[in-house]
Amino acid sequence: MENAHNSNFENELSEQIKYNKIRTQIWKLASENSSNNIVLIQDLLNIIGPALNVSRACYNEFTVIRKKSYFICTMEWCEERVKPSIGTKLPASMVKYFISGSFFVLNIQTAVNAIPIALRTIFKPVIQAYAKSLNLDSVFLMPYFVKDNIKGILTFDICDDKKEKPVWTEERKNIIFDFVNIASACVTKSIIEEELKESENRLRQAEKMNAIGQLAGGIAHDFNNQMTGIMGYADLIRKKAVPDSKILYYAENIATAVRRATDLTEKLMTFARKGPNILIQSDIHKIINEVITFLNHSINKNISITKKFNAKQYTINGDPSQLQNMFLNIGLNARDAMPNGVEFLLERI
């Protein structure tokens, strides 16, 4: 009896050492290959699958197809004699019942029992067909979450014809828990990196607009000074010109062009204005018309600008400069989205 007890103790200790080494290996791999999530997850499947003595180790990603949610196998490790399961999918509406209870090791019967009675006639054939297509005896299933949202499930399949079926000891489960933590960390890292890139893009755009505003303000100021001189000479010509003469007509046309140019520079200087926001009653139709004047000078001629002002109430409480910048950004973004030209409609309902 004592020899048997010692033998069991030695086996348990040996198993603990074995799986602790595997856990150390997968965390080391995660730290060394954290830059490529796809390669990392596939490498982990290649290690964990054989270590757990399963038929398949699968990474199933949460995916929405035509407004329906599925878990689709996108990466896997499987034994040579085992049929691959890449591309197989399970409805998320069914899988949620498998992960809501206290058990995660499923065979056909326990999977069916996990489904509410009212839905078993719908999902039982799906479960049976899935198990038959992959020759499944049982599955250890573990979901992983990011920010409380399920992002995928890890499945470890045992096929019907496998001679030595593994027992799900705590040591084996701990390896899977580590895998889940790594998978969650990979997805979280990807989300953080995407949000960081978006934030950096917004910052670059803001800095670009700030630089453009400063440049526009400086150019507008100098240009306005030049227009003042031209307007002065145009006024002198008008005073010296004979009434109804061509000289007077030309001088008045010069003055009209200068006023238009001055009006445009004032808009540029308003665009470049710095300081706190000013909340006043603003004519939104007037602001849009001013933006259209800008856009007519900066967009391709194959883009036509159309405006429709249907609103009876056209004043709002806001900062005219900020509102102008907002509509200008909308217009410039629309221009970039229409390189081949089309109608750009500004409509206020």
C-alpha positions in Angstrom: 0.0 0.0 0.0 2.8 2.4 1.0 4.6 1.6 -2.3 1.4 2.3 -4.3 0.9 5.6 -2.4 4.5 6.6 -3.1 4.1 5.7 -6.7 1.0 7.9 -7.1 2.7 10.8 -5.3 5.7 10.5 -7.6 3.4 10.5 -10.7 1.5 13.5 -9.5 4.7 15.4 -8.7 6.1 14.4 -12.1 3.0 15.7 -13.8 3.1 19.0 -11.9 6.8 19.5 -12.9 6.0 18.6 -16.5 3.1 21.1 -16.8 4.9 23.8 -14.8 7.7 23.6 -17.4 5.1 23.9 -20.2 3.5 26.9 -18.5 6.9 28.5 -18.2 7.6 27.8 -21.8 4.4 29.4 -23.1 4.8 32.5 -21.0 8.4 32.9 -22.2 7.2 32.4 -25.8 4.5 35.1 -25.2 7.1 37.6 -24.0 9.5 36.9 -26.9 6.9 37.0 -29.7 4.5 39.7 -28.4 4.8 41.7 -31.6 3.0 39.2 -33.8 -0.3 38.0 -32.3 -1.1 35.5 -35.1 2.3 33.8 -35.0 2.2 33.7 -31.2 -1.2 32.1 -31.0 -0.3 29.5 -33.6 3.0 28.7 -31.8 1.1 28.3 -28.5 -1.4 25.9 -30.2 1.5 23.9 -31.6 3.0 23.5 -28.1 -0.2 23.1 -26.0 -2.0 20.6 -28.3 0.6 17.8 -28.1 1.4 18.6 -24.4 -2.3 18.0 -23.5 -2.5 14.9 -25.7 -5.7 16.2 -27.4 -6.8 15.6 -31.0 -7.1 19.3 -31.9 -6.3 22.6 -30.3 -8.4 25.4 -31.9 -8.6 29.2 -31.8 -12.1 30.2 -32.7 -12.7 33.9 -33.4 -15.9 35.8 -32.7 -17.1 37.0 -36.1 -20.3 38.7 -37.4 -21.4 37.6 -40.9 -24.5 39.2 -42.4 -25.7 40.4 -39.0 -25.3 36.9 -37.5 -22.6 36.0 -34.9 -20.4 32.9 -35.1 -17.3 31.4 -33.6 -15.1 30.4 -36.5 -12.0 28.3 -36.2 -9.2 30.5 -37.7 -6.1 28.7 -36.3 -5.5 25.2 -35.0 -3.1 22.4 -34.3 -4.2 18.8 -34.9 -2.8 15.4 -35.0 -1.8 14.0 -38.4 -4.6 11.5 -38.6 -7.2 14.0 -37.5 -9.5 15.9 -39.9 -8.7 19.7 -39.8 -11.4 22.0 -38.5 -10.3 25.4 -40.0 -13.3 27.3 -41.2 -15.9 25.4 -39.2 -18.3 27.7 -37.3 -20.7 27.5 -34.4 -23.6 30.0 -33.9 -22.8 32.3 -31.0 -26.4 32.1 -29.9 -25.8 28.4 -29.1 -22.3 28.6 -27.7 -23.4 31.2 -25.1 -25.3 28.3 -23.3 -22.1 26.2 -23.1 -20.1 28.9 -21.3 -22.8 30.2 -18.9 -22.8 27.1 -16.7 -20.2 25.7 -14.3 -18.8 23.1 -16.7 -16.7 23.4 -19.8 -16.0 19.8 -20.7 -18.7 18.8 -23.2 -19.9 15.8 -25.0 -23.0 15.6 -27.2 -25.3 14.8 -24.3 -23.9 17.5 -21.9 -23.9 20.0 -24.8 -27.6 19.3 -25.5 -28.5 19.5 -21.8 -26.9 22.9 -21.6 -29.4 24.2 -24.1 -32.8 25.5 -22.7 -35.5 22.8 -23.3 -37.5 25.1 -25.6 -34.5 25.4 -28.0 -33.2 21.9 -28.0 -35.1 20.8 -31.1 -33.4 23.6 -32.9 -29.8 23.2 -31.7 -29.6 19.4 -31.1 -29.2 18.6 -34.8 -26.6 21.3 -35.1 -24.6 19.9 -32.2 -24.9 16.3 -33.6 -23.9 17.3 -37.1 -20.9 19.3 -35.8 -19.7 16.4 -33.6 -20.1 13.9 -36.4 -18.3 16.0 -39.0 -15.3 16.3 -36.7 -15.6 12.8 -35.1 -15.8 14.3 -31.6 -16.0 12.5 -28.4 -15.7 15.5 -26.1 -14.5 19.1 -26.1 -12.9 21.3 -23.4 -14.1 24.8 -24.2 -12.9 28.0 -22.7 -14.0 31.5 -23.6 -11.8 34.6 -23.4 -13.0 38.2 -22.9 -11.7 41.7 -23.5 -13.4 44.5 -21.6 -16.2 42.2 -20.6 -16.9 41.4 -24.2 -16.4 37.8 -25.5 -13.8 37.8 -28.3 -13.4 34.1 -28.9 -13.2 30.6 -27.6 -10.4 28.0 -27.3 -11.5 24.5 -27.9 -9.5 21.3 -27.2 -11.1 18.3 -29.0 -10.9 14.7 -28.2 -11.9 12.5 -31.1 -13.9 9.3 -30.8 -11.2 7.0 -32.0 -8.5 8.4 -29.7 -7.1 5.5 -27.7 -5.7 7.3 -24.7 -8.2 10.0 -23.7 -6.7 12.7 -21.4 -8.1 13.5 -18.0 -8.7 17.2 -17.3 -6.6 17.6 -14.2 -6.0 21.0 -12.6 -2.5 21.1 -14.1 -3.9 20.7 -17.6 -6.7 23.3 -16.9 -4.1 25.8 -15.6 -2.2 25.6 -18.9 -5.4 26.5 -20.8 -6.2 29.3 -18.3 -2.7 30.7 -19.1 -3.4 30.4 -22.8 -6.7 32.3 -22.3 -4.9 35.1 -20.4 -2.3 35.4 -23.2 -5.0 35.4 -25.9 -6.9 38.1 -24.1 -3.7 40.2 -23.6 -3.0 39.9 -27.4 -6.4 41.1 -28.4 -6.3 43.9 -25.8 -2.9 45.0 -27.0 -4.2 45.1 -30.6 -7.1 47.3 -29.5 -4.8 49.6 -27.6 -2.5 49.9 -30.5 -5.4 50.7 -32.9 -6.7 53.3 -30.5 -3.2 54.8 -30.1 -2.8 55.0 -33.9 -6.2 56.7 -34.2 -5.3 59.1 -31.4 -1.9 59.9 -33.1 -3.7 60.5 -36.4 -6.1 62.9 -34.8 -3.2 64.7 -33.1 -1.3 65.0 -36.4 -4.4 66.4 -38.1 -5.0 68.9 -35.3 -1.3 70.0 -35.5 -1.6 70.3 -39.3 -4.8 72.4 -39.0 -3.0 74.6 -36.4 -0.1 75.1 -38.7 -2.3 75.8 -41.7 -4.3 78.3 -39.5 -1.1 80.1 -38.5 0.1 80.2 -42.1 -3.3 81.4 -43.4 -3.4 84.1 -40.8 0.0 85.4 -41.7 -0.6 85.3 -45.4 -4.1 86.9 -45.0 -2.6 89.8 -42.9 0.1 90.6 -45.5 -2.3 90.2 -48.4 -4.8 92.5 -46.7 -2.1 95.2 -46.4 -1.5 94.9 -50.1 -5.2 95.2 -50.8 -5.3 98.4 -48.8 -2.8 100.0 -51.1 -4.6 98.8 -54.2 -7.9 100.1 -52.8 -6.3 103.5 -52.1 -5.1 103.8 -55.6 -8.5 102.7 -57.0 -10.2 105.4 -54.9 -7.8 108.0 -56.3 -8.5 106.9 -59.9 -12.2 107.1 -59.2 -11.9 110.7 -57.9 -9.9 111.8 -60.9 -11.9 109.9 -63.5 -14.6 111.6 -65.7 -18.1 110.4 -64.8 -19.4 107.5 -67.0 -15.9 107.0 -68.5 -14.2 103.7 -69.0 -11.5 104.7 -66.5 -14.1 105.1 -63.8 -15.7 101.7 -64.8 -12.3 100.0 -64.6 -11.5 101.6 -61.2 -14.9 100.5 -59.7 -14.3 97.0 -60.9 -10.8 97.1 -59.2 -12.5 98.3 -56.0 -15.1 95.5 -56.2 -12.4 92.9 -56.7 -10.4 94.3 -53.8 -13.5 94.1 -51.5 -14.0 90.5 -52.5 -10.4 89.7 -51.8 -10.5 91.6 -48.5 -13.6 89.6 -47.5 -11.8 86.4 -48.3 -8.8 87.4 -46.2 -11.0 88.3 -43.3 -12.4 84.8 -43.5 -8.9 83.3 -43.5 -8.0 85.4 -40.4 -11.2 84.3 -38.7 -10.2 80.7 -39.4 -6.7 81.3 -37.9 -8.0 83.1 -34.9 -6.8 81.8 -31.5 -8.4 82.2 -28.1 -11.2 80.9 -26.0 -14.5 79.7 -27.6 -17.1 82.5 -27.9 -20.7 81.3 -27.6 -23.0 83.8 -29.4 -26.0 83.6 -31.6 -24.6 82.5 -35.0 -26.3 82.5 -38.4 -25.6 78.9 -39.5 -26.6 79.7 -43.1 -24.2 82.6 -43.3 -21.4 80.4 -42.0 -22.1 77.6 -44.5 -22.1 80.2 -47.3 -18.7 81.4 -46.1 -17.4 77.9 -46.1 -18.7 77.3 -49.6 -16.7 80.4 -50.7 -13.6 78.7 -49.3 -14.3 75.4 -50.8 -14.9 76.8 -54.3 -11.3 77.9 -54.2 -9.9 74.7 -52.9 -11.7 71.7 -54.4 -11.6 70.2 -57.9 -13.9 71.7 -60.5 -15.5 68.3 -61.1 -17.1 68.4 -57.7 -20.2 70.5 -57.6 -21.4 72.1 -54.4 -25.1 72.2 -53.8 -26.8 73.7 -50.7 -30.4 73.3 -49.5 -31.5 75.4 -46.5 -34.9 74.1 -45.4 -34.8 75.0 -41.8 -36.9 77.9 -40.5 -34.7 78.4 -37.5 -31.2 79.1 -38.7 -29.4 80.7 -35.7 -27.7 78.6 -33.0 -25.7 79.3 -29.9 -22.1 78.6 -30.8 -18.6 79.9 -31.7 -18.7 81.1 -35.4 -15.0 80.3 -35.9 -15.4 76.7 -34.5 -18.5 76.2 -36.6 -16.8 77.4 -39.7 -13.8 75.1 -39.0 -16.2 72.1 -38.5 -18.0 72.7 -41.8 -14.7 73.3 -43.6 -13.3 70.0 -42.3 -16.4 68.2 -43.5 -16.0 69.8 -46.9 -12.3 68.9 -47.2 -12.9 65.3 -46.1 -15.7 65.0 -48.6 -13.3 66.3 -51.3 -10.7 63.7 -50.4 -13.4 61.0 -50.5 -14.5 62.0 -54.0 -11.4 62.1 -56.2 -13.4 61.4 -59.4 -15.9 64.1 -58.7 -19.5 64.1 -57.7 -22.1 66.4 -56.1 -21.4 67.5 -52.6 -24.7 68.4 -50.9 -24.9 70.7 -47.9 -28.5 70.4 -46.6 -30.0 71.7 -43.4 -33.4 70.1 -42.6 
